[in-house]
C-alpha cells in the first residue's frame, strides 16, 4: 500500500535521496515546503541527520534566505555509477595456498621425522 502523503511531497523522490543530495535539493524549496518535509520525516523515519538538515534550512529561510535552484549535480537516486555486484573475480582473487606447516585445527601437522 503506497503512503498517501509521499506522492504529494515537494520532492517526489524524497525517501530515496542520500543526505548529500537532500542538502542541495532542499535549497530550492520554500519555508512551507521544508516544513512539510520536516513533518513527514518526523512522523515516518525521524532520522536525526535528516531532521537537522531540514531544521537548519528552515532556520535559514526564516532568517531571510531565498530559495535557490539548488545544486543540479547533487546526488540523485536515478543517477547510478553503472556498477553493480561484487568487484571480486577470479582475476582479482587471492592465490590458493596450502595449510601452514604446523597444521590447522582440522588437519594436524606432521612431525618432522615423518616427512618424506
Secondary structure, DSSP 8 states (H G I E B T S, - for coil): ---TGGGGSSSTTGGG--HHHHHHHGGGS-HHHHHHHHHHHHHTT--HHHHHHHHHHHHHHHTT-------TTS--TT---S--S-S--TTTS-------TTEETTEE---GGG--
